[in-house]
Amino acid sequence: MDGLVALGSAGLMFLAMVYVIARINLPLALIALAVSPFVFVLGHTYDRRMGQTYVRAKELESGAMKVVHEVLGAVRVVKAFGREESEERRFTQRSGESAQAHVRIAAAEGVIVLAVNVTTTVGTALVLFIGIRNVQSGALSLGQLLVVLAYLTQLYRPLETVGGLFAGLQSSFASARRALELLDEVPEVAERSAARPLKRAAGTIEFRNVSFSYNTDGPVLRDISFSIPPKTRVGIVGATGAGKTTIASLLTRFYDPVSGQILLDGIDVRDYKLADLRNQFSIVQQETVLFSTSIGENIAYARPDATQALIVEAARLANAHDFISRLPQGYRTEVGERGMTLSGGERQRIALARAFLKDAPILILDEPTSSVDVATEAAIIEAMERLMRERTTFIIAHRLTTLEHCEIFLSIEDGRLVSVRSDVSLAMRDALLLAAGEVPIQRGKADD
């Protein structure tokens, strides 16, 4: 806005001074205007050559800030491995590159301003030379020449302002380009124009020949097909990287399959309104995400309008109320950045309380007990047992204790569904065989 106001006022002043000088002496006005195209040529050349330099400088600034963000987010790891000096050098290198880019920009800005000033000075000299010749010949009085020179200063001042704006606006244009590139990004998942609403799903899930790939490196899931009745507990087992979490991500439409269909209650999930579809799921992840606010507000994140009584009840069901009550400020206790003031088990129980409060018909538990001790695991599993009642549940886990309450087990290997079991011991055996590179024996439900 500052640039637009300055540019507008400079344009009006320029036109006004041209009119006044032309009324006094038209030839001198034309001579004064002769340098104007050079100013705009200089500006256009600067814009063409320096545009990418400003963008690069912004990228280097972001790179330096990225290092700070990464290090502060993993400060314990940095300290544990004694990498403070290394990270300091990395930041110094990135910020040094950014400083050098800004030095080059400052030099270029100085050159463009100097070039504009030299151009206007040449114009003034031409007008003065021709004007003196006219005074000597009697075509122009000395008073008129002095008036023209006085107005000429006002004529060239807008041109100098425009020259300065070429430099100043480039930085804003570079920032605007980066912002617009972000805003123009096409969402990976788009809601269809005629999407149907969904109040509460029954919970029937079906995958029909689903394949998915994150990029061109190769498919993550290959021709996955299975059907899950409502209110069924499903365990998903397999080696790390087999594609287990990707199945959960496709269910909630964080991504869409490359081919095939995912049906919820017999309807393709892509036909539902996106917000309504995701309201059908409660998700508890391995790495619990908490916000830098109070415990009560973190639990109520699923339902911001929930009363304190509902928040406390959800915490009781998740076996979290006792440890919350022992805190100095109870449910008003601040958890710190990403919940760092709480233990892993405490954060996980808050995540379970959040899921209880949301009361969605479909539950996804992704390695919910992988980073807790045995005692904490028992409390979490007890809470999970309550949470899974009357809900379609998908559990991704490697521990037998976490999976023992499931009714169906899907064994995933290298993106393929290799077996469907109804016995947890056989499912875990499949997972061990797959991890060892062996093919599990295919058996039907009757054999199990």
Number of C-alpha atoms within 10 A of each C-alpha: 6 8 15 11 10 14 17 13 12 21 16 11 18 19 12 15 20 21 13 17 23 16 10 15 16 14 14 23 21 14 15 24 17 13 20 16 10 15 21 16 11 17 21 13 12 19 17 10 10 19 16 13 19 23 20 16 21 18 16 21 19 15 17 19 15 14 18 15 12 12 19 12 13 10 13 11 13 17 11 9 8 11 14 15 10 11 16 14 12 15 19 14 13 19 19 15 17 20 15 13 19 19 12 15 18 12 11 15 20 13 14 21 22 15 18 25 18 14 20 26 15 14 20 18 13 17 22 18 11 15 24 17 13 16 15 12 10 10 12 16 15 15 10 15 21 13 14 24 18 12 17 23 14 17 26 27 17 22 24 21 18 24 23 19 19 20 24 13 16 19 19 13 14 20 16 13 13 14 11 11 10 10 10 9 8 8 9 9 12 13 13 12 8 9 14 14 13 16 8 13 18 16 25 18 22 22 20 15 16 22 21 23 18 13 8 6 7 10 16 19 25 20 16 21 16 14 12 18 14 19 18 21 23 23 27 27 27 27 18 13 13 20 24 27 19 18 22 21 14 16 23 19 19 13 19 22 18 14 14 18 20 26 19 22 15 11 14 15 23 20 18 19 18 21 11 16 22 19 19 20 23 24 22 23 18 17 15 20 15 22 17 15 16 19 24 22 22 24 28 22 18 20 17 11 9 16 10 13 9 16 23 20 16 24 28 17 19 28 23 25 20 11 11 21 13 10 11 9 12 16 22 14 17 19 20 15 12 15 21 13 13 13 10 19 21 20 22 28 27 26 28 30 30 26 27 27 24 22 19 20 21 27 25 24 23 20 18 27 24 15 14 16 11 10 9 18 19 15 15 23 19 14 21 22 12 12 19 22 13 15 19 24 26 26 25 26 21 19 13 12 13 23 25 12 17 19 15 20 25 23 27 25 24 18 23 19 21 19 19 21 23 19 15 21 15 19 26 21 15 27 26 17 16 20 15 10 10 11 14 17 12 11 12 11 9 6 8 12
